[in-house]
Amino acid sequence: MGRLKVLISGASIAGPALALWLARYGADVTVVERWPELRAGGQLVDLRGVSREVLRRMGADSEVRAARESNYGLSFVDAQGRTKGALRADQFGGDGPVAEIEILRGALSEVLHEQSRDRVEYRFDDRITSAHDDGAKVHVEFRSAPAESFDVVIGADGLHSELREMLFGPETDHLHHLGTYVSFWTARNHIGVKDWTVAYSEPGRTIGMRSILDNSKVMAFFSFRAGRPSYDWRDVDAQKRIVKARASGMAWEAAALLSQIDTAPDFYFDTCSQVRLPKWSTGRVGLVGDAAYSASPLSGHGTTIAMVGAYVLAGELAATPDDIAGALTRYEAKLRPWIGEIQQWAPDQGKVMTPRTARGIAFRNGVVRLASHVPGKELLLRNQVNRSNAFLLDDYSRHLVAA
């Protein structure tokens, strides 16, 4: 690749993964991140299907598996905590509702950062304020650092990408709300959940907990069904008020979990939205991960497609470093059909996780209860499992210049 000079905005998952691959292909890589440091904790994310092969090729498989959270399954319960249906993680080849690899977002980010930091420059507590592509270079201005020019600039800055807004206009033009909201926060494991996920639903809303950190804590989660958002996604206090109001009066363990929102160090709330763009790049500037093609948390594939996208984008840039626009075009052409299928399938999962009616909840629980016993149960999720494994990875290893 030579010394292709690359700037990546975002140091969560897609950004460090892309940086690691590009550095191994010989690029000079800088990652800029608006937060002052890596964000620890965060919600649990899944690595499914073909993304596990990306991990293997990356050489990070053992580190990620060592950092994952043990999870043997998922139960849906009633108001008294009685199990109404359950699924195990070892069903469906590890690509079912409970994935083989589930890991805290911050833990995965830390693994990727650790793997890449010796060969990538990370600049925390800074952000891109403008990017001008003159056809030969991209001239970038930062909030804090001096202006600098790069051969290619990639936005890996998430659902609310600032770089995407610079390229393609307001996010309201590209975010498509799927009718569901989700929230996560760390809480006490006050009922002793062990390597398991438990969820309780009432019409239009679901609350639950997933044991984490060797069962010392749980990742509490809450989802509800509602129309388009009218709040400021930057206003965390408003988000907490929304969650507490929407979950008010729920039975089971809801009160205990909700009482810890204000003291949680990692509260997260957002819409389940997809990013749908007519193209993922323009000239020498492109996007990867949620910034380009968020499938929403409902898809269960957000981290999977981010990891695969970073692998393909880096490989295509390595293949033709003298044709940046061509590399970005090939990257999109290879990935878009697969990601389109995942996006198309995702909205139905909101109906499963958070049914709107009591009848819908009973039906879901009944299907889950039967799924563990009926012959040929693998057929129930055959399409989902196939989709997780449907993308064929090219081999870019000939471009590697560093072990």
DRENMAR-579469 format. One record per residue (C-alpha): residue number from 0; chain; y, x, z. Coordinates in pm, 1 decimal. Layout:
# residues N
[pt NUM, 'A', [Y, X, Z]],
...
# end
This chain:
# residues 403
[pt 0, 'A', [0.0, 0.0, 0.0]],
[pt 1, 'A', [236.4, 291.0, 54.1]],
[pt 2, 'A', [513.8, 238.4, 304.4]],
[pt 3, 'A', [593.7, -123.2, 231.4]],
[pt 4, 'A', [854.8, -224.0, 488.9]],
[pt 5, 'A', [776.3, -563.3, 640.6]],
[pt 6, 'A', [958.5, -779.1, 894.6]],
[pt 7, 'A', [769.3, -1057.4, 1073.4]],
[pt 8, 'A', [945.4, -1318.6, 1286.0]],
[pt 9, 'A', [725.2, -1441.2, 1573.0]],
[pt 10, 'A', [488.3, -1266.7, 1815.2]],
[pt 11, 'A', [253.6, -1548.4, 1915.8]],
[pt 12, 'A', [-67.8, -1545.3, 1708.3]],
[pt 13, 'A', [-8.6, -1546.4, 1332.5]],
[pt 14, 'A', [262.9, -1280.6, 1362.7]],
[pt 15, 'A', [65.1, -1012.4, 1549.9]],
[pt 16, 'A', [-247.8, -1087.3, 1343.4]],
[pt 17, 'A', [-53.8, -1036.0, 1020.3]],
[pt 18, 'A', [115.3, -725.2, 1162.2]],
[pt 19, 'A', [-218.3, -570.8, 1257.0]],
[pt 20, 'A', [-367.5, -619.6, 910.7]],
[pt 21, 'A', [-55.6, -493.5, 732.3]],
[pt 22, 'A', [-37.8, -183.0, 949.9]],
[pt 23, 'A', [-400.1, -106.8, 867.5]],
[pt 24, 'A', [-309.9, -132.5, 500.5]],
[pt 25, 'A', [-38.6, 130.2, 552.4]],
[pt 26, 'A', [272.9, -85.8, 582.8]],
[pt 27, 'A', [568.8, -12.3, 807.3]],
[pt 28, 'A', [578.6, -329.7, 1018.7]],
[pt 29, 'A', [837.6, -469.1, 1259.7]],
[pt 30, 'A', [787.0, -788.5, 1459.9]],
[pt 31, 'A', [1091.1, -961.9, 1607.8]],
[pt 32, 'A', [1042.4, -1219.1, 1884.3]],
[pt 33, 'A', [1311.9, -1435.1, 2044.2]],
[pt 34, 'A', [1138.8, -1444.3, 2382.3]],
[pt 35, 'A', [1199.5, -1140.6, 2610.4]],
[pt 36, 'A', [826.5, -1068.8, 2638.3]],
[pt 37, 'A', [485.9, -1197.7, 2534.5]],
[pt 38, 'A', [438.8, -1548.0, 2669.0]],
[pt 39, 'A', [142.4, -1567.5, 2902.3]],
[pt 40, 'A', [-80.5, -1869.9, 2955.4]],
[pt 41, 'A', [-6.9, -2162.5, 2731.0]],
[pt 42, 'A', [-243.4, -2423.9, 2600.0]],
[pt 43, 'A', [-602.8, -2357.9, 2504.4]],
[pt 44, 'A', [-658.7, -2285.9, 2136.7]],
[pt 45, 'A', [-978.6, -2288.5, 1932.2]],
[pt 46, 'A', [-1123.6, -2036.9, 1688.4]],
[pt 47, 'A', [-1360.8, -2210.9, 1452.4]],
[pt 48, 'A', [-1571.7, -2140.6, 1148.9]],
[pt 49, 'A', [-1440.0, -1874.7, 914.8]],
[pt 50, 'A', [-1180.1, -1747.2, 1164.2]],
[pt 51, 'A', [-1465.2, -1594.3, 1365.1]],
[pt 52, 'A', [-1547.4, -1379.3, 1061.6]],
[pt 53, 'A', [-1182.0, -1275.4, 1046.1]],
[pt 54, 'A', [-1208.9, -1165.4, 1408.3]],
[pt 55, 'A', [-1519.7, -964.0, 1326.6]],
[pt 56, 'A', [-1352.8, -788.3, 1033.9]],
[pt 57, 'A', [-1050.0, -724.0, 1250.1]],
[pt 58, 'A', [-1267.2, -555.6, 1512.4]],
[pt 59, 'A', [-1130.4, -784.4, 1784.9]],
[pt 60, 'A', [-1433.6, -1010.4, 1826.5]],
[pt 61, 'A', [-1560.0, -859.0, 2151.1]],
[pt 62, 'A', [-1211.7, -850.7, 2308.4]],
[pt 63, 'A', [-1143.7, -1214.5, 2221.7]],
[pt 64, 'A', [-1481.3, -1329.3, 2345.4]],
[pt 65, 'A', [-1428.6, -1139.5, 2671.2]],
[pt 66, 'A', [-1094.6, -1317.5, 2719.7]],
[pt 67, 'A', [-1212.7, -1667.6, 2624.9]],
[pt 68, 'A', [-1250.0, -1948.5, 2875.6]],
[pt 69, 'A', [-1603.4, -2066.5, 2942.6]],
[pt 70, 'A', [-1645.9, -2428.6, 2844.4]],
[pt 71, 'A', [-1982.2, -2598.2, 2828.6]],
[pt 72, 'A', [-1863.2, -2941.1, 2726.6]],
[pt 73, 'A', [-1642.2, -3248.5, 2742.0]],
[pt 74, 'A', [-1678.0, -3573.4, 2936.4]],
[pt 75, 'A', [-1487.8, -3900.1, 2906.0]],
[pt 76, 'A', [-1468.4, -4079.8, 3240.8]],
[pt 77, 'A', [-1352.7, -4412.9, 3378.6]],
[pt 78, 'A', [-1094.4, -4474.5, 3650.7]],
[pt 79, 'A', [-1351.9, -4394.7, 3921.0]],
[pt 80, 'A', [-1449.0, -4066.4, 3754.7]],
[pt 81, 'A', [-1784.8, -4192.6, 3627.6]],
[pt 82, 'A', [-1898.1, -4030.2, 3303.8]],
[pt 83, 'A', [-1897.8, -4268.0, 3006.5]],
[pt 84, 'A', [-1984.1, -4015.6, 2736.9]],
[pt 85, 'A', [-2024.6, -3638.9, 2704.4]],
[pt 86, 'A', [-2063.9, -3366.5, 2441.4]],
[pt 87, 'A', [-2182.6, -3008.8, 2487.6]],
[pt 88, 'A', [-2022.2, -2701.2, 2332.8]],
[pt 89, 'A', [-2354.1, -2574.0, 2196.5]],
[pt 90, 'A', [-2385.7, -2879.6, 1973.3]],
[pt 91, 'A', [-2267.9, -2870.7, 1612.2]],
[pt 92, 'A', [-2290.8, -2490.8, 1583.8]],
[pt 93, 'A', [-1992.7, -2430.0, 1809.5]],
[pt 94, 'A', [-1758.0, -2606.8, 1565.0]],
[pt 95, 'A', [-1769.8, -2954.8, 1717.1]],
[pt 96, 'A', [-1513.8, -3121.4, 1947.2]],
[pt 97, 'A', [-1572.3, -2837.2, 2194.8]],
[pt 98, 'A', [-1544.3, -2504.7, 2012.5]],
[pt 99, 'A', [-1752.9, -2194.4, 2072.1]],
[pt 100, 'A', [-1436.7, -1987.2, 2128.7]],
[pt 101, 'A', [-1162.2, -2148.1, 2335.1]],
[pt 102, 'A', [-895.4, -1915.6, 2470.3]],
[pt 103, 'A', [-552.2, -1946.7, 2626.4]],
[pt 104, 'A', [-287.0, -1896.9, 2361.7]],
[pt 105, 'A', [-125.6, -1622.1, 2568.3]],
[pt 106, 'A', [-456.2, -1439.4, 2613.2]],
[pt 107, 'A', [-521.2, -1434.9, 2238.2]],
[pt 108, 'A', [-165.1, -1320.0, 2174.3]],
[pt 109, 'A', [-216.1, -1037.7, 2424.9]],
[pt 110, 'A', [-535.9, -920.7, 2252.7]],
[pt 111, 'A', [-364.8, -914.0, 1913.6]],
[pt 112, 'A', [-60.8, -736.8, 2056.2]],
[pt 113, 'A', [-278.4, -477.5, 2228.3]],
[pt 114, 'A', [-465.8, -410.6, 1904.9]],
[pt 115, 'A', [-145.8, -364.8, 1704.2]],
[pt 116, 'A', [124.7, -225.6, 1932.4]],
[pt 117, 'A', [50.7, 144.0, 1865.0]],
[pt 118, 'A', [122.5, 101.0, 1494.7]],
[pt 119, 'A', [370.9, -188.8, 1491.8]],
[pt 120, 'A', [726.5, -198.5, 1625.7]],
[pt 121, 'A', [782.3, -502.3, 1848.0]],
[pt 122, 'A', [1139.4, -609.9, 1920.8]],
[pt 123, 'A', [1156.0, -871.4, 2194.9]],
[pt 124, 'A', [1456.5, -1080.8, 2297.5]],
[pt 125, 'A', [1601.1, -1084.8, 1946.0]],
[pt 126, 'A', [1596.5, -1310.3, 1642.2]],
[pt 127, 'A', [1690.3, -1327.3, 1274.6]],
[pt 128, 'A', [2031.0, -1484.4, 1212.7]],
[pt 129, 'A', [2040.8, -1447.1, 833.2]],
[pt 130, 'A', [1818.9, -1319.6, 551.5]],
[pt 131, 'A', [1947.6, -1253.5, 199.3]],
[pt 132, 'A', [1703.3, -1171.0, -80.3]],
[pt 133, 'A', [1873.4, -982.9, -364.2]],
[pt 134, 'A', [1552.6, -947.9, -565.8]],
[pt 135, 'A', [1488.7, -586.2, -463.5]],
[pt 136, 'A', [1522.8, -608.0, -84.2]],
[pt 137, 'A', [1574.1, -867.7, 186.9]],
[pt 138, 'A', [1886.4, -790.9, 388.3]],
[pt 139, 'A', [1848.1, -920.9, 743.0]],
[pt 140, 'A', [2097.3, -967.2, 1023.7]],
[pt 141, 'A', [1982.3, -1000.0, 1386.0]],
[pt 142, 'A', [2134.7, -1145.4, 1700.0]],
[pt 143, 'A', [2123.0, -805.2, 1873.5]],
[pt 144, 'A', [1988.9, -527.1, 1650.8]],
[pt 145, 'A', [2187.1, -375.2, 1361.9]],
[pt 146, 'A', [2138.6, -524.7, 1016.0]],
[pt 147, 'A', [1846.4, -382.8, 819.6]],
[pt 148, 'A', [1674.7, -422.1, 482.2]],
[pt 149, 'A', [1305.9, -492.6, 421.0]],
[pt 150, 'A', [1071.4, -522.7, 125.0]],
[pt 151, 'A', [931.7, -851.5, 252.9]],
[pt 152, 'A', [1011.7, -1090.4, 539.7]],
[pt 153, 'A', [757.2, -1335.4, 683.3]],
[pt 154, 'A', [823.4, -1622.7, 922.9]],
[pt 155, 'A', [547.6, -1671.4, 1179.3]],
[pt 156, 'A', [779.1, -1850.3, 1419.4]],
[pt 157, 'A', [591.5, -2172.9, 1469.7]],
[pt 158, 'A', [640.4, -2544.5, 1420.2]],
[pt 159, 'A', [1017.0, -2525.7, 1475.6]],
[pt 160, 'A', [1061.0, -2219.1, 1252.7]],
[pt 161, 'A', [1418.8, -2095.8, 1222.4]],
[pt 162, 'A', [1335.8, -1889.6, 915.1]],
[pt 163, 'A', [1184.6, -2195.3, 742.5]],
[pt 164, 'A', [1507.4, -2383.3, 806.3]],
[pt 165, 'A', [1705.6, -2098.0, 649.2]],
[pt 166, 'A', [1481.4, -2109.2, 342.3]],
[pt 167, 'A', [1412.0, -2478.4, 290.2]],
[pt 168, 'A', [1661.0, -2678.1, 495.9]],
[pt 169, 'A', [1638.9, -2897.5, 810.2]],
[pt 170, 'A', [1298.7, -2932.0, 973.9]],
[pt 171, 'A', [1332.8, -3310.5, 965.6]],
[pt 172, 'A', [1273.0, -3283.4, 590.5]],
[pt 173, 'A', [937.7, -3111.4, 639.3]],
[pt 174, 'A', [790.2, -3225.3, 973.1]],
[pt 175, 'A', [566.3, -3531.2, 947.7]],
[pt 176, 'A', [501.1, -3699.5, 1281.4]],
[pt 177, 'A', [143.2, -3826.3, 1323.4]],
[pt 178, 'A', [217.1, -4081.9, 1595.0]],
[pt 179, 'A', [84.5, -3877.4, 1888.1]],
[pt 180, 'A', [252.9, -3654.9, 2148.1]],
[pt 181, 'A', [79.5, -3386.6, 2355.1]],
[pt 182, 'A', [161.4, -3197.9, 2671.5]],
[pt 183, 'A', [-11.5, -2915.9, 2863.4]],
[pt 184, 'A', [50.4, -2747.6, 3197.8]],
[pt 185, 'A', [-146.2, -2537.5, 3446.8]],
[pt 186, 'A', [-248.3, -2718.7, 3766.6]],
[pt 187, 'A', [-476.3, -2685.7, 4068.5]],
[pt 188, 'A', [-846.3, -2746.7, 4018.9]],
[pt 189, 'A', [-842.0, -3001.9, 4297.0]],
[pt 190, 'A', [-1169.4, -3174.4, 4201.6]],
[pt 191, 'A', [-1367.7, -2856.5, 4132.1]],
[pt 192, 'A', [-1419.3, -2886.9, 3756.5]],
[pt 193, 'A', [-1648.6, -2603.1, 3650.1]],
[pt 194, 'A', [-1655.8, -2472.6, 3290.8]],
[pt 195, 'A', [-1591.6, -2821.8, 3163.3]],
[pt 196, 'A', [-1330.6, -3061.4, 3022.7]],
[pt 197, 'A', [-1279.6, -3409.9, 3164.8]],
[pt 198, 'A', [-1061.9, -3678.1, 3004.9]],
[pt 199, 'A', [-960.3, -4028.6, 3105.9]],
[pt 200, 'A', [-804.1, -4281.5, 2869.3]],
[pt 201, 'A', [-605.2, -4599.3, 2900.0]],
[pt 202, 'A', [-475.7, -4785.5, 2593.4]],
[pt 203, 'A', [-238.9, -4554.7, 2407.9]],
[pt 204, 'A', [-260.5, -4264.9, 2652.1]],
[pt 205, 'A', [-508.5, -4001.1, 2770.4]],
[pt 206, 'A', [-490.8, -3750.9, 3054.6]],
[pt 207, 'A', [-739.3, -3482.5, 3148.2]],
[pt 208, 'A', [-811.8, -3134.2, 3270.7]],
[pt 209, 'A', [-998.5, -2829.8, 3146.5]],
[pt 210, 'A', [-1110.3, -2557.4, 3387.9]],
[pt 211, 'A', [-956.7, -2215.2, 3322.6]],
[pt 212, 'A', [-924.4, -1871.9, 3486.7]],
[pt 213, 'A', [-1277.6, -1862.7, 3628.5]],
[pt 214, 'A', [-1240.8, -2224.8, 3741.1]],
[pt 215, 'A', [-956.4, -2138.4, 3978.1]],
[pt 216, 'A', [-713.1, -2356.0, 3781.6]],
[pt 217, 'A', [-716.3, -2629.0, 3520.8]],
[pt 218, 'A', [-518.6, -2679.3, 3204.6]],
[pt 219, 'A', [-392.8, -3034.9, 3248.3]],
[pt 220, 'A', [-322.8, -3227.0, 2930.0]],
[pt 221, 'A', [-165.3, -3559.2, 2844.5]],
[pt 222, 'A', [-130.9, -3739.7, 2511.9]],
[pt 223, 'A', [21.9, -4071.1, 2417.3]],
[pt 224, 'A', [85.8, -4271.6, 2102.9]],
[pt 225, 'A', [443.5, -4349.5, 2001.6]],
[pt 226, 'A', [686.2, -4350.4, 1709.9]],
[pt 227, 'A', [917.3, -4082.7, 1575.9]],
[pt 228, 'A', [1084.0, -3852.9, 1833.0]],
[pt 229, 'A', [1443.0, -3900.9, 1946.1]],
[pt 230, 'A', [1473.1, -3616.3, 2199.4]],
[pt 231, 'A', [1586.0, -3252.8, 2166.9]],
[pt 232, 'A', [1272.6, -3037.5, 2144.9]],
[pt 233, 'A', [1462.1, -2760.6, 2329.6]],
[pt 234, 'A', [1535.0, -2980.7, 2634.8]],
[pt 235, 'A', [1241.0, -2910.2, 2867.3]],
[pt 236, 'A', [1373.9, -3127.8, 3150.7]],
[pt 237, 'A', [1390.1, -3425.0, 2916.3]],
[pt 238, 'A', [1035.4, -3354.2, 2800.9]],
[pt 239, 'A', [908.0, -3356.3, 3158.6]],
[pt 240, 'A', [1078.9, -3689.0, 3221.3]],
[pt 241, 'A', [915.2, -3832.9, 2909.8]],
[pt 242, 'A', [567.2, -3723.7, 3017.7]],
[pt 243, 'A', [606.2, -3854.9, 3371.4]],
[pt 244, 'A', [741.4, -4187.1, 3247.3]],
[pt 245, 'A', [473.3, -4233.5, 2982.3]],
[pt 246, 'A', [191.6, -4144.5, 3224.3]],
[pt 247, 'A', [330.5, -4342.1, 3516.5]],
[pt 248, 'A', [78.1, -4568.9, 3684.2]],
[pt 249, 'A', [-231.3, -4416.0, 3525.0]],
[pt 250, 'A', [-546.8, -4421.5, 3734.6]],
[pt 251, 'A', [-812.2, -4152.4, 3795.4]],
[pt 252, 'A', [-652.9, -3815.4, 3886.8]],
[pt 253, 'A', [-330.4, -3869.5, 3694.2]],
[pt 254, 'A', [-96.5, -3874.9, 3995.0]],
[pt 255, 'A', [-226.0, -3542.5, 4127.7]],
[pt 256, 'A', [-186.4, -3374.2, 3789.4]],
[pt 257, 'A', [156.8, -3520.7, 3716.8]],
[pt 258, 'A', [287.9, -3409.9, 4057.0]],
[pt 259, 'A', [256.3, -3046.8, 3944.3]],
[pt 260, 'A', [457.5, -3066.3, 3623.6]],
[pt 261, 'A', [784.7, -2951.8, 3779.2]],
[pt 262, 'A', [630.3, -2638.4, 3930.9]],
[pt 263, 'A', [404.0, -2544.2, 3640.2]],
[pt 264, 'A', [500.3, -2206.6, 3486.3]],
[pt 265, 'A', [388.8, -2300.6, 3136.8]],
[pt 266, 'A', [476.5, -2664.5, 3069.4]],
[pt 267, 'A', [451.7, -2754.0, 2699.2]],
[pt 268, 'A', [536.6, -3075.4, 2519.7]],
[pt 269, 'A', [577.6, -3161.7, 2153.5]],
[pt 270, 'A', [492.0, -3405.3, 1881.2]],
[pt 271, 'A', [168.8, -3377.7, 1688.9]],
[pt 272, 'A', [336.6, -3303.0, 1357.3]],
[pt 273, 'A', [239.9, -3143.8, 1030.0]],
[pt 274, 'A', [451.8, -2913.4, 817.9]],
[pt 275, 'A', [431.9, -3006.8, 451.0]],
[pt 276, 'A', [629.4, -2784.7, 216.7]],
[pt 277, 'A', [641.0, -2784.3, -163.5]],
[pt 278, 'A', [595.4, -2405.6, -144.5]],
[pt 279, 'A', [545.9, -2149.2, 130.5]],
[pt 280, 'A', [770.4, -1874.9, -2.6]],
[pt 281, 'A', [1071.1, -1793.9, -214.1]],
[pt 282, 'A', [1115.5, -1450.6, -366.8]],
[pt 283, 'A', [1036.2, -1187.4, -104.0]],
[pt 284, 'A', [1044.7, -1423.1, 194.4]],
[pt 285, 'A', [743.3, -1626.7, 302.7]],
[pt 286, 'A', [586.9, -1821.7, 588.2]],
[pt 287, 'A', [250.4, -1816.6, 765.0]],
[pt 288, 'A', [75.9, -2025.6, 1030.8]],
[pt 289, 'A', [246.1, -2331.4, 1179.5]],
[pt 290, 'A', [577.4, -2234.7, 1020.1]],
[pt 291, 'A', [422.1, -2290.0, 676.5]],
[pt 292, 'A', [142.5, -2543.0, 719.3]],
[pt 293, 'A', [98.9, -2675.2, 1071.3]],
[pt 294, 'A', [-194.9, -2915.3, 1074.5]],
[pt 295, 'A', [-100.2, -3032.1, 1427.7]],
[pt 296, 'A', [-303.5, -2993.1, 1749.4]],
[pt 297, 'A', [-504.2, -3298.2, 1642.9]],
[pt 298, 'A', [-672.4, -3092.9, 1371.8]],
[pt 299, 'A', [-836.2, -2849.2, 1615.1]],
[pt 300, 'A', [-774.3, -2587.3, 1344.9]],
[pt 301, 'A', [-420.2, -2464.5, 1410.1]],
[pt 302, 'A', [-522.0, -2119.7, 1531.1]],
[pt 303, 'A', [-807.9, -2100.8, 1282.5]],
[pt 304, 'A', [-582.0, -2147.2, 981.2]],
[pt 305, 'A', [-318.8, -1914.7, 1130.5]],
[pt 306, 'A', [-572.6, -1632.2, 1165.7]],
[pt 307, 'A', [-718.9, -1689.8, 819.3]],
[pt 308, 'A', [-372.2, -1723.0, 667.4]],
[pt 309, 'A', [-262.0, -1391.8, 817.9]],
[pt 310, 'A', [-573.8, -1221.4, 681.7]],
[pt 311, 'A', [-525.0, -1353.9, 328.3]],
[pt 312, 'A', [-149.3, -1290.2, 319.9]],
[pt 313, 'A', [-189.6, -929.7, 435.0]],
[pt 314, 'A', [-469.5, -870.4, 184.5]],
[pt 315, 'A', [-268.7, -1007.2, -107.7]],
[pt 316, 'A', [36.2, -799.2, -14.6]],
[pt 317, 'A', [-187.9, -492.4, 7.3]],
[pt 318, 'A', [-334.7, -567.6, -334.8]],
[pt 319, 'A', [1.4, -572.2, -516.4]],
[pt 320, 'A', [273.7, -412.9, -300.5]],
[pt 321, 'A', [489.4, -376.1, -612.0]],
[pt 322, 'A', [474.8, -752.1, -680.0]],
[pt 323, 'A', [571.7, -928.6, -358.4]],
[pt 324, 'A', [642.2, -1265.1, -518.0]],
[pt 325, 'A', [307.1, -1255.3, -696.9]],
[pt 326, 'A', [123.9, -1173.4, -373.8]],
[pt 327, 'A', [292.1, -1461.2, -192.0]],
[pt 328, 'A', [205.0, -1697.1, -477.0]],
[pt 329, 'A', [-163.6, -1594.2, -476.0]],
[pt 330, 'A', [-182.7, -1626.4, -97.4]],
[pt 331, 'A', [-61.7, -1985.8, -121.9]],
[pt 332, 'A', [-281.6, -2072.3, -420.6]],
[pt 333, 'A', [-594.0, -1953.1, -238.2]],
[pt 334, 'A', [-524.7, -2125.4, 92.6]],
[pt 335, 'A', [-345.0, -2450.1, 9.1]],
[pt 336, 'A', [-649.4, -2657.5, -103.4]],
[pt 337, 'A', [-844.8, -2578.5, 215.5]],
[pt 338, 'A', [-549.0, -2632.8, 445.5]],
[pt 339, 'A', [-466.8, -2954.7, 262.6]],
[pt 340, 'A', [-812.6, -3089.8, 348.5]],
[pt 341, 'A', [-765.9, -3000.8, 715.2]],
[pt 342, 'A', [-425.1, -3167.9, 723.2]],
[pt 343, 'A', [-559.9, -3479.9, 556.5]],
[pt 344, 'A', [-836.1, -3515.3, 815.1]],
[pt 345, 'A', [-625.5, -3447.7, 1127.4]],
[pt 346, 'A', [-451.9, -3787.7, 1182.1]],
[pt 347, 'A', [-781.2, -3964.1, 1249.7]],
[pt 348, 'A', [-839.6, -3741.1, 1551.7]],
[pt 349, 'A', [-543.2, -3896.3, 1730.8]],
[pt 350, 'A', [-721.2, -4230.4, 1717.6]],
[pt 351, 'A', [-1030.0, -4073.1, 1874.1]],
[pt 352, 'A', [-856.2, -3882.0, 2150.5]],
[pt 353, 'A', [-608.9, -4155.4, 2237.5]],
[pt 354, 'A', [-726.0, -4501.6, 2125.5]],
[pt 355, 'A', [-463.6, -4775.7, 2130.5]],
[pt 356, 'A', [-684.9, -5045.9, 2285.1]],
[pt 357, 'A', [-942.6, -5087.2, 2561.1]],
[pt 358, 'A', [-1195.0, -5184.7, 2295.1]],
[pt 359, 'A', [-1119.8, -4862.7, 2107.3]],
[pt 360, 'A', [-1174.5, -4657.7, 2422.9]],
[pt 361, 'A', [-1508.2, -4828.6, 2489.6]],
[pt 362, 'A', [-1617.1, -4774.4, 2128.7]],
[pt 363, 'A', [-1528.6, -4403.8, 2138.6]],
[pt 364, 'A', [-1710.1, -4353.2, 2468.3]],
[pt 365, 'A', [-2015.0, -4533.8, 2333.3]],
[pt 366, 'A', [-2028.7, -4318.3, 2020.3]],
[pt 367, 'A', [-1995.7, -4001.7, 2227.7]],
[pt 368, 'A', [-2267.7, -4121.9, 2466.1]],
[pt 369, 'A', [-2507.6, -4185.9, 2178.7]],
[pt 370, 'A', [-2420.8, -3863.5, 1995.9]],
[pt 371, 'A', [-2615.5, -3650.1, 2240.6]],
[pt 372, 'A', [-2935.0, -3852.9, 2194.4]],
[pt 373, 'A', [-2964.6, -3978.0, 1839.1]],
[pt 374, 'A', [-3179.5, -3779.9, 1592.9]],
[pt 375, 'A', [-2979.5, -3594.0, 1331.1]],
[pt 376, 'A', [-2666.1, -3600.4, 1545.2]],
[pt 377, 'A', [-2537.1, -3298.1, 1349.6]],
[pt 378, 'A', [-2466.3, -3537.6, 1062.5]],
[pt 379, 'A', [-2203.1, -3714.8, 1274.0]],
[pt 380, 'A', [-1966.8, -3420.8, 1243.3]],
[pt 381, 'A', [-2106.6, -3261.8, 929.1]],
[pt 382, 'A', [-1778.1, -3291.5, 741.1]],
[pt 383, 'A', [-1580.1, -3132.5, 1025.8]],
[pt 384, 'A', [-1824.0, -2842.8, 1061.7]],
[pt 385, 'A', [-1833.1, -2787.0, 686.0]],
[pt 386, 'A', [-1454.5, -2792.2, 671.0]],
[pt 387, 'A', [-1428.9, -2521.9, 938.7]],
[pt 388, 'A', [-1649.6, -2295.0, 729.6]],
[pt 389, 'A', [-1540.9, -2398.9, 379.8]],
[pt 390, 'A', [-1299.5, -2116.5, 300.3]],
[pt 391, 'A', [-1446.5, -1806.9, 132.3]],
[pt 392, 'A', [-1285.4, -1483.5, 250.2]],
[pt 393, 'A', [-1210.2, -1214.9, -5.8]],
[pt 394, 'A', [-1287.3, -854.1, 80.4]],
[pt 395, 'A', [-968.2, -647.9, 107.9]],
[pt 396, 'A', [-1128.1, -350.7, 282.6]],
[pt 397, 'A', [-1061.3, -118.8, -14.5]],
[pt 398, 'A', [-693.1, -125.3, 80.2]],
[pt 399, 'A', [-747.2, -0.6, 436.6]],
[pt 400, 'A', [-582.3, 331.3, 513.4]],
[pt 401, 'A', [-626.2, 338.3, 894.0]],
[pt 402, 'A', [-931.5, 274.1, 1107.4]],
# end
